[in-house]
Amino acid sequence: MKKRLVFALSLLLSFAINSQENNSLLWKISGNGLKKDSYLYGTMHVSQKIAFHLDDVFYESLLNSDFVALESNPSLWLDNMFESNALGRALGDFNSMGRNFYTNSFKSESPKLEQLMFFISREDMLMNGILYRTNNFNKNFQEDTYLDMFIYQTGKKHQKKIYSLEDYNESSSLVKKATTSAKAYKDKPEVWLQKKLKKDNFLSLMNNAYRDRNVEFLDSINHGMYNKSYMENMLYIRNKNMVNSIDSITKKGSLFSAVGAAHLGGEKGVIAMLRDRGYTVKPLLSKITKKADLEKKKIEDKVIAPNFREQTTEDGFFTVQVPNKMYELNLMNNTSYISPDLTNGGYVIITRINTFSKLHGKEIKDKNFDKILFESIPGEIITKTEITKQGLKGLDILNKTKTGDYQRYQIFFTPLEVLVFKMDGKKEYVKNFGDTFFNSIKFNNLSDELITVSPTNKGFTVKVPKHHAFINKGFQGDRTLQAVDKKGNYYFVKEVNLIDLSYIEEDNFELERIQERFYKNLELTYKKGVFTSDDKESFESNVILDKSNKNLFLKTVTNGSHYYLLGFVSKDLKIKETFFNSFKIIDFEYPNTPFERKVDTSLYFSVNTNVAPVFNRFNVKKSKSYQSYNKTAVYTNTANEQISVQLDKLNDLTSFENIDSLWSKNDSYGSRLYFKKYLNSINSQVKSNSLF
């Protein structure tokens, strides 16, 4: 009896010790014909110190591998975002101000003091999300970047090829399906988890499991909290895709792959799936010694010279050399261009702030501008020098933040806008590479020569001087075109889009109303105007600008859901006629977006289209399968054309004498369907859990 008891206790002790030894975030992959060992690591997608308990064997495995793979390759993130038009749709919706259409949409305000300070001082949120994922409140408890980016940067600095383990579009769709579902969580956590949650909250349980490197317990927590659909989309399908990639890449050489720790454990986790394919997967453990600290510091201190490339804005106004592609973002009446140096954690951001100074008679660089700089430039201003580039006056500013990082600005003032060129990076990154960026700035369009300008997708053409600025030339949302000549004449075109099928005004009313509200916003007295008929009906009027004693001429034109306001400030009627008469409505073009056959399996139709609908996780609320419901998909392209497709599923018990009665006899339902059918026919127009 005693022998049996001793044997049982020994077995339990052995099991406990073995289980504890298996608690690891780093796993070695071998066997199954591999010539070199590969490695699998479970990350948290955060910069908090909890993610950086990195021991000696972590650095040995990472540095000795031939390749590095992450869930997705950071080098492709911005390309994927812009190609999917996710950012364009979000900014387009924000920029197109449907509410208070006449009052707000055409408003051209001079930037307030607070707005200037924001654009000069801001730390770009998108750049922070890609490069650092830090915040100022917790910087003392965070590393310089998050763990996935640290692994990526280590690979790039050691000339290792970077792989994506997942397809961006499929992964994004799966995550959206998981996180937007109305039933992501179980009605109640499993009983054992409820007991745990009485002592600790969910986040604490997850964090403690990560600290303990207990990937099996992480899997148990997720099983206890989330339903099958969530687990399938967030984890299981993605796990299989990742294993397929790992299986393929490891045949080429030693791979260090890093994925969210929640993907590792469980019967359908990456570890189990690799074992099912014949691989030997064993935990790797070691202590954290000074060696690990030294390796981390060497990696962080290592800087690779950026590969600067020449880029030109879409409107051609300036050319500059930047460390990556230049990505354009349009917000309200301003444009930003971002270009990150992912390897070194630096970036360039260029902001164009429309001043509308020719309408307001107000200069931005006044006696208070130095005070704005003092309050807006982070840390200590080391040098501030007045400069001139191609006749444009500006400032060159070098500053040092409280954390010891250098930043540099060049700010230029044109008759149309303020341009802020900024470079930021860790330690002396800016001092080492700033001259390459700032010395390359070249302004291209500063002459009076008249040129024909149009959006990327066409829709209209107009002739303006070469010195012009075109905000949002090729993306979804409202557009602003401004130009100026050397005589001080000012030209502008504003395109605003309103797709409102619920209330439609007469064109004549809208054409005049837009101008009435524009004058009122400028505190100008409007008397009357005239309707004209060219290719399109239009409305023209003019008033005297109080501050300049020049005429402000306005012309409004509509084309479906597209509304155009043309403006000209001058005393020269001849130039005004040339400008207004040059404006032509033309057909839209789609040179870069070919039409493809797409099948919508949720609305049961197929169509030739060059734009994907916005993701919509339909949560149809119906208690019985025979009940009615409706679903809608909206297609909007970069020309601001929109098509809405609605599926109306009738109650299975609904019946009509014939098809005509569907539209005529049932007014409460049929008339609504018919109205939408008619209007549609003429109106062709981030992860919730850091361990995933």
Disulfide bonds with the S-S distance in Angstrom:
none
